[in-house]
């Protein structure tokens, strides 16, 4: 047989096998693997730090280049936190991100530290979209892009951004003035639907929410409540998730902070559908042997050279290390906190100083102190503000500052010109005792000049009570104030002095014998001291007892200064001389009471929560209080709220006079209790005071 014949037969045989094999190839599924590399909470740490196990951008670039086709994302708090970042208001960091090939980021609360205008500028500098779907301007329009779609090997990866609502208090509130934070769950649901409609095979939520249980808005809550999200790339809580966290079918990935790790998520797609997703962390130990990328290293060096003369200036010396360790400054007194508050007192002439531990970002070693070290410790562009506060409001601030102790929290107070003790075994709001200004006990009625930072002065970190204070003066940047103070001293040697100490609070006799440890104790005592509960003369308050129509109206009447009605209560079940008669007459005349279609008022009838909401909303109308229009709460039992009460419930919840209950329910038909009444009256009292609304004449 000829060679041609043999070759011909072999070729025919191979072709026949190919024909028979074809159905098997058709049945074999086509798989594509998508890789996402991610960072979060870098806080401007672009340089490698071997001691701190921070990778730096030059080695990050080398690692990214080793993963061709990978999508590089950042989950916020990238552009602020080091002198490298803050001197250029974040621009130097974003320019490096462009060189690294980032495809998208979502802003963290600290990315707003340059103001909304500063963030808008960073978005212009960026070659990638900065995504946030849940922040709107005054016209209801999204401030930045909401989403983007990146196509890799024919697979569409849809990415949307969600910013933490905590930005309102965890950046200076002025930075988000005029912005509205829409409900993050609803925003996410809308984005998932939109991306699916655009053909996204994979949906990624790029969020700065975190997993801190002290926060209500978290990434695990997002995963639980919103279906259709394949992966959440998370930030904010500095959580290290070596293998991610699976919640309701959604994989949550977070890589700690400061580039200690580079997160990596691999998603396998089969026939256009996600069939698997795996998260891992590439640690500093894994990556430290990489060669730094020369271009990135050169770009970093160029920025550093231009910053050098300013940063290397020696301002003084310290005989001891100045403690700025995160876990220390957010949980107790430190010598660096004491040095700062002393400098604030020195520049301002205030009576007392109070600043937050979260504003102290790094320690300073013993020896020469440079301007660069000061800026590393105090990178925020904050400045001291002097406000006038009553002693009672100072006490309220101290109580708020330690209400989470011994948890490590940014709001922990560092003080100057004063000392105080607190008992972690007491309920929140009742922990502080033995407060002294100098050598004198804090006078709750006296007005003090308190110096704080501008962030806190407008309610930052939750210090809402500071917003009540009248602003007296402002001063240069905290970093400048501290540098000048050290320079004037030459050498400093601050110590821990016992300004803030943990102790056992002495027992005090209670006004009521049944409210110790009760969640409403603070509100009950405050309203009792204001003579709002004059009809309760017994030793017990009975906080969980239902309230009646008459009780709510009489307490509101007292809150209003017991203004006189022109007429009398014309109901057959309300007699002249009844303890509630004048209050009912006042409430009916001013359209505060519930509408009554008969000749009976039913003063002793138990009040439901929705009825309470209606009466409170009527009272706000009577006081002519106009509320800022915000998104009302969407309660799980919304359908149970009666039609006549819906608008009122929305109004009092937006006003923060009433709130929902655990499980996101309002319980409209549930009975209101004395404890709830105390809190409602307290919040109302605070609102009227802040608005300077006086009782009617």
Residue pairs with C-beta under 8 A, 6 or more apart in sequence:
29 270
29 271
30 270
30 271
31 268
31 269
31 270
31 275
32 152
32 153
32 154
32 155
32 268
32 269
32 270
33 266
33 267
33 268
33 269
34 71
34 152
34 153
34 155
34 157
34 202
34 266
34 267
34 268
34 269
35 67
35 69
35 70
35 71
35 264
35 265
35 266
35 267
36 70
36 71
36 72
36 73
36 157
36 204
36 231
36 233
36 253
36 263
36 264
36 265
36 266
36 267
37 63
37 64
37 67
37 70
37 71
37 72
37 73
37 262
37 263
37 264
38 72
38 73
38 74
38 75
38 233
38 253
38 255
38 262
38 263
38 264
38 265
39 60
39 72
39 73
39 74
39 75
39 78
39 255
39 259
39 262
39 263
40 74
40 75
40 76
40 77
40 108
40 208
40 233
40 234
40 235
40 236
40 254
40 255
40 256
40 257
40 263
41 75
41 76
41 77
41 78
41 108
41 235
41 236
41 238
41 256
41 257
41 258
42 74
42 77
42 78
42 81
42 257
42 258
42 259
43 77
43 78
43 80
43 81
43 82
43 85
43 110
43 257
43 258
43 361
44 78
44 79
44 80
44 81
44 82
44 84
44 85
44 86
44 90
44 93
44 379
45 54
45 56
45 81
45 82
45 258
45 259
46 56
46 57
46 82
46 84
46 85
46 93
46 96
46 300
47 54
47 56
47 57
47 84
47 300
48 54
48 55
48 56
48 58
48 59
48 292
49 56
49 258
50 288
52 258
52 260
53 260
53 283
53 284
53 285
54 258
54 259
54 260
54 284
55 63
55 259
55 260
55 261
55 262
55 284
55 287
55 288
56 259
56 292
56 300
57 96
57 100
57 259
57 296
57 300
58 292
58 293
58 294
58 296
58 297
58 300
59 287
59 288
59 290
59 291
59 292
59 293
60 100
60 259
60 262
60 296
61 99
61 100
61 292
61 293
61 295
61 296
62 290
62 291
62 292
62 293
63 262
63 282
63 287
63 290
64 70
64 72
64 100
64 101
65 293
67 264
69 152
69 153
71 103
71 150
71 152
71 157
72 100
72 101
72 102
72 103
73 102
73 103
73 104
73 105
73 159
73 204
73 206
73 233
74 97
74 102
74 104
74 105
74 106
74 206
74 235
75 105
75 106
75 108
75 206
75 207
75 208
75 233
75 234
75 235
75 236
75 254
76 105
76 106
76 107
76 108
76 109
76 110
76 111
76 163
76 164
76 207
76 208
76 235
76 236
77 108
77 109
77 110
77 111
77 208
77 235
77 236
78 93
78 97
78 105
78 108
78 111
79 85
79 90
79 93
79 94
79 110
79 111
79 114
79 122
80 86
80 90
80 110
80 111
80 113
80 114
80 379
80 380
81 110
81 361
81 379
82 376
82 379
83 307
83 311
83 372
83 375
83 376
83 379
84 92
84 93
84 300
84 303
84 304
84 307
85 92
85 93
85 379
86 375
86 379
86 380
86 381
87 307
87 310
87 375
88 303
89 114
89 118
89 121
89 122
90 111
90 114
90 118
90 122
91 121
91 122
91 125
92 303
94 122
94 125
94 126
95 125
95 299
96 296
96 299
96 300
97 105
97 126
97 128
98 125
98 126
98 127
98 128
99 295
99 296
99 299
100 296
102 126
102 128
103 128
103 148
103 150
103 159
104 128
104 129
104 130
104 131
104 148
104 150
104 159
104 161
104 206
105 126
105 128
105 130
105 131
105 161
105 206
106 130
106 131
106 132
106 161
106 162
106 163
106 206
106 207
106 208
106 235
107 119
107 130
107 132
107 144
107 161
107 163
107 167
107 208
108 163
108 164
108 167
108 208
108 235
108 236
109 163
109 164
109 166
109 167
109 170
109 171
109 208
109 236
110 170
110 171
111 119
111 122
112 118
112 119
112 167
112 171
112 175
112 176
113 171
113 172
113 175
113 380
113 381
114 121
114 122
114 175
114 381
115 174
115 175
116 143
116 175
116 176
116 177
116 178
116 179
119 130
119 144
120 143
120 144
122 130
123 129
123 130
123 144
129 144
129 145
129 148
130 144
130 145
130 161
131 144
131 145
131 146
131 147
131 148
131 159
131 160
131 161
131 206
132 142
132 143
132 144
132 146
132 161
132 162
132 163
133 142
133 146
133 147
133 160
133 161
133 162
133 182
133 187
133 188
133 190
133 191
134 162
134 163
134 165
134 181
134 182
134 183
134 184
134 187
134 188
135 142
135 143
135 144
135 163
135 167
135 176
135 179
135 180
135 181
135 182
136 142
136 143
136 179
136 180
136 181
136 182
137 143
137 178
137 179
137 180
138 178
138 179
138 180
140 180
143 179
144 161
145 161
146 160
146 161
146 191
146 194
147 158
147 159
147 160
147 161
147 191
147 194
147 195
148 158
148 159
149 156
149 157
149 158
149 159
149 195
149 198
149 199
149 200
150 156
150 157
150 159
151 157
155 201
155 202
155 269
155 272
156 198
156 199
156 200
156 201
156 202
157 200
157 201
157 202
157 204
158 195
158 196
158 198
158 200
158 202
158 203
158 204
159 204
159 205
159 206
160 188
160 191
160 192
160 194
160 195
160 203
160 204
160 205
160 206
161 205
161 206
161 207
162 184
162 187
162 188
162 205
162 206
162 207
162 208
162 209
162 222
163 181
163 207
163 208
164 170
164 207
164 208
164 209
164 210
164 215
164 217
164 236
165 181
165 184
165 217
166 215
166 217
166 236
167 175
167 176
167 181
168 176
168 181
169 459
169 460
169 461
169 462
170 410
170 460
170 461
171 455
171 460
172 382
172 454
172 455
172 458
172 460
173 455
173 458
173 459
173 460
174 454
174 458
180 630
180 631
182 631
183 631
183 634
184 209
184 217
184 222
185 221
185 222
185 225
185 226
186 634
188 205
188 222
188 226
188 229
189 226
191 205
192 203
192 226
192 227
192 228
192 229
193 228
195 203
196 203
196 228
201 269
201 272
201 273
201 274
202 230
202 231
202 267
202 269
202 274
203 228
203 229
203 230
203 231
204 229
204 230
204 231
204 232
204 233
205 219
205 222
205 226
205 229
205 231
205 232
205 233
206 233
207 219
207 222
207 232
207 233
207 234
207 235
208 234
208 235
208 236
209 215
209 217
209 218
209 219
209 222
209 234
209 235
209 236
210 218
210 219
210 234
210 235
210 236
210 237
210 238
210 239
210 254
211 218
211 219
211 220
211 234
211 237
211 239
211 245
211 252
211 254
212 218
212 236
212 237
214 404
214 407
214 409
215 236
215 237
219 232
219 234
219 252
219 254
220 245
220 247
220 252
222 229
222 232
223 229
223 232
223 247
223 248
223 250
223 252
224 247
224 248
227 248
227 249
229 250
230 250
230 251
230 267
230 274
230 277
231 250
231 251
231 252
231 253
231 265
231 267
231 277
232 250
232 251
232 252
232 253
233 253
233 254
233 263
233 265
234 252
234 253
234 254
235 254
237 254
238 256
238 257
239 254
239 256
240 254
240 255
240 256
240 260
240 261
240 281
241 252
241 253
241 254
241 255
241 279
241 281
242 280
242 281
243 278
243 279
243 280
244 251
244 252
244 253
244 265
244 278
244 279
245 251
245 252
246 252
251 265
251 277
251 278
251 279
253 263
253 265
253 279
254 263
255 261
255 262
255 263
255 281
256 281
259 284
260 283
260 284
261 281
261 282
261 283
261 284
262 281
262 282
262 287
263 279
263 280
263 281
263 282
264 279
264 280
264 281
264 282
265 277
265 278
265 279
265 280
266 277
266 278
267 274
267 276
267 277
268 274
268 275
268 276
268 277
269 275
307 372
310 371
310 372
311 370
311 371
311 372
311 375
312 370
312 371
312 372
313 370
313 371
314 368
314 369
314 370
315 369
315 370
315 371
315 374
315 483
315 486
315 487
316 368
316 369
316 486
316 487
316 489
316 490
316 491
316 492
317 367
317 368
317 369
317 490
317 491
317 492
318 364
318 366
318 367
318 369
318 486
318 491
318 492
318 493
318 494
319 366
319 491
319 492
319 493
320 335
320 366
320 493
320 494
320 495
321 363
321 364
321 365
321 366
322 334
322 335
322 336
322 339
322 363
322 364
322 377
322 494
323 329
323 334
323 335
323 336
323 363
324 334
324 336
324 360
324 361
324 362
324 363
324 364
324 377
325 334
325 363
326 361
326 408
327 408
328 334
329 336
329 337
329 357
329 358
329 360
329 412
329 414
330 357
330 358
330 408
330 409
330 410
330 412
331 357
331 405
331 406
331 407
331 408
331 409
331 412
332 412
332 500
333 414
333 496
333 497
333 498
333 499
333 500
333 501
334 357
334 360
334 414
334 496
335 494
335 495
335 496
336 360
336 363
336 364
336 377
336 494
337 355
337 357
337 360
337 414
338 414
338 416
338 494
338 495
338 496
338 497
338 499
339 482
339 485
339 486
339 492
339 494
340 355
340 360
340 378
340 414
340 478
340 482
341 353
341 354
341 355
341 414
341 415
341 416
341 417
342 353
342 416
342 485
342 494
343 481
343 482
343 484
343 485
343 486
344 350
344 353
344 355
344 384
344 416
344 451
344 452
344 478
344 481
345 352
345 353
345 416
345 417
345 451
346 485
347 384
347 475
347 476
347 481
347 484
347 485
348 384
348 386
348 449
348 451
348 473
348 475
349 386
349 449
350 386
350 417
350 449
350 450
350 451
351 417
351 437
351 448
351 449
351 450
352 394
352 415
352 416
352 417
352 418
352 437
352 448
352 449
352 450
352 451
353 415
353 416
353 417
353 450
353 451
353 452
354 394
354 397
354 398
354 401
354 413
354 414
354 415
354 416
354 450
354 451
354 452
354 456
355 413
355 414
355 452
355 453
355 456
356 401
356 410
356 411
356 412
356 413
356 414
356 453
356 455
356 456
356 460
356 461
356 463
357 409
357 410
357 411
357 412
357 413
357 414
358 409
358 410
358 411
358 412
358 461
359 378
359 380
359 382
359 410
359 453
359 455
359 478
360 377
360 378
360 414
361 376
361 377
361 378
361 379
362 373
362 376
362 377
363 377
364 373
364 374
364 376
364 377
365 373
369 486
371 479
371 483
374 479
374 482
374 483
374 486
375 479
378 478
378 479
378 482
380 455
380 478
381 477
382 453
382 454
382 455
382 477
382 478
383 453
383 454
383 474
383 475
383 476
383 477
383 478
383 481
384 451
384 452
384 453
384 454
384 474
384 475
384 478
384 481
385 451
385 452
385 453
385 454
385 457
385 471
385 473
385 474
385 475
386 449
386 450
386 451
386 471
386 472
386 473
386 474
386 475
387 449
387 450
387 452
387 457
387 466
387 469
387 470
387 471
387 472
388 447
388 448
388 449
388 450
388 469
388 470
388 472
389 397
389 447
389 448
389 450
389 465
389 466
389 468
389 469
390 444
390 445
390 446
390 447
390 448
391 442
391 443
391 444
391 445
391 446
391 447
391 448
392 444
392 445
393 465
393 466
393 468
393 469
394 435
394 442
394 448
394 450
395 432
395 435
395 442
395 444
396 465
397 413
397 463
397 465
397 466
398 413
398 415
398 420
398 422
398 432
398 435
399 428
399 429
399 430
399 431
399 432
400 411
400 462
400 463
400 465
401 411
401 412
401 413
401 463
402 412
402 413
402 422
402 424
402 431
402 432
403 428
403 429
403 431
404 411
404 428
405 412
405 422
405 424
405 431
405 502
406 424
410 461
411 461
411 462
411 463
413 500
414 499
414 500
415 499
415 500
416 499
417 437
417 438
418 435
418 436
418 437
418 438
418 442
418 499
419 434
419 435
419 436
419 498
419 499
419 500
419 501
420 432
420 433
420 434
420 435
420 436
420 499
420 500
420 501
421 432
421 433
421 434
421 500
421 501
421 502
421 503
421 505
422 431
422 432
422 433
422 500
422 501
422 502
422 503
422 505
423 431
423 433
423 502
423 503
423 504
423 505
424 431
424 502
425 504
426 505
427 517
427 519
427 521
429 521
429 522
430 505
430 521
430 522
431 505
433 503
433 505
433 506
434 503
435 441
435 442
436 442
437 448
449 472
450 466
450 469
452 463
452 466
453 460
453 478
454 474
455 461
456 463
456 466
457 466
457 467
457 469
457 471
458 466
458 467
459 466
459 467
467 690
468 689
468 690
475 481
476 484
486 492
510 516
511 525
511 528
512 524
512 528
512 539
512 540
512 541
513 539
513 540
514 540
514 541
514 542
514 543
515 521
515 524
515 525
515 541
515 543
518 524
518 543
518 675
519 675
520 543
520 675
520 676
520 678
520 679
522 682
523 675
523 678
523 679
523 681
523 682
524 533
524 541
524 543
524 674
524 675
524 678
526 678
526 682
526 685
527 533
527 555
527 678
527 681
527 682
527 685
528 536
528 541
530 685
531 558
532 555
532 558
532 559
532 681
533 541
533 555
533 678
534 558
535 551
535 554
535 579
541 674
542 674
543 673
543 674
543 675
543 678
544 673
544 674
544 675
545 673
545 674
546 606
546 607
546 671
546 672
546 673
546 674
547 606
547 607
547 612
547 671
547 672
547 673
547 674
547 676
547 677
548 603
548 604
548 605
548 606
548 607
549 593
549 594
549 601
549 602
549 603
549 604
549 605
549 607
549 611
550 579
550 580
550 583
550 584
550 603
550 604
551 580
551 607
551 674
551 677
552 607
552 612
552 615
552 672
552 677
553 580
553 583
553 584
553 586
553 587
553 592
553 593
553 615
554 579
554 580
554 583
555 677
555 681
556 583
556 587
556 592
556 615
556 619
556 681
557 563
557 582
557 583
557 586
557 587
559 681
559 684
559 685
559 688
559 695
560 586
560 695
560 696
561 695
561 696
562 582
562 583
562 586
563 586
563 695
563 696
563 697
564 582
564 586
565 582
565 585
565 586
565 588
565 589
565 590
566 589
567 585
567 589
568 576
568 581
568 585
569 581
569 582
569 584
569 585
569 588
569 601
570 599
571 584
571 596
571 599
571 600
571 601
572 599
572 600
573 600
573 601
573 602
573 603
574 580
574 581
574 584
574 601
574 603
575 581
578 603
580 603
584 593
584 601
584 603
586 592
587 593
587 615
588 596
590 622
591 618
591 621
591 622
592 615
592 618
592 619
592 622
593 601
593 615
593 618
594 611
594 614
594 615
606 671
607 615
607 671
607 672
608 668
608 669
608 670
608 671
608 672
609 658
609 666
609 667
609 668
609 669
609 670
609 671
609 672
609 676
610 641
610 642
610 645
610 648
610 649
610 666
610 668
610 669
611 645
611 672
612 658
612 672
612 676
612 677
612 680
613 645
613 648
613 649
613 651
613 652
613 658
613 668
614 644
614 645
614 648
616 648
616 652
616 657
616 658
616 680
616 684
617 647
617 648
617 651
617 652
618 648
619 684
620 627
620 651
620 652
620 655
620 657
623 688
623 693
625 655
625 687
625 691
625 693
627 651
627 654
627 655
628 654
629 654
630 654
632 649
632 650
632 653
632 654
633 650
633 653
633 654
633 660
633 664
633 666
635 641
635 660
635 664
635 665
635 666
636 663
636 664
636 665
637 665
637 666
637 667
637 668
638 666
640 666
640 668
640 669
641 649
641 666
641 668
642 668
645 668
649 658
649 666
649 668
652 658
653 659
653 660
653 666
655 687
656 683
656 687
657 680
657 683
657 684
657 687
658 676
658 680
660 666
661 667
687 693
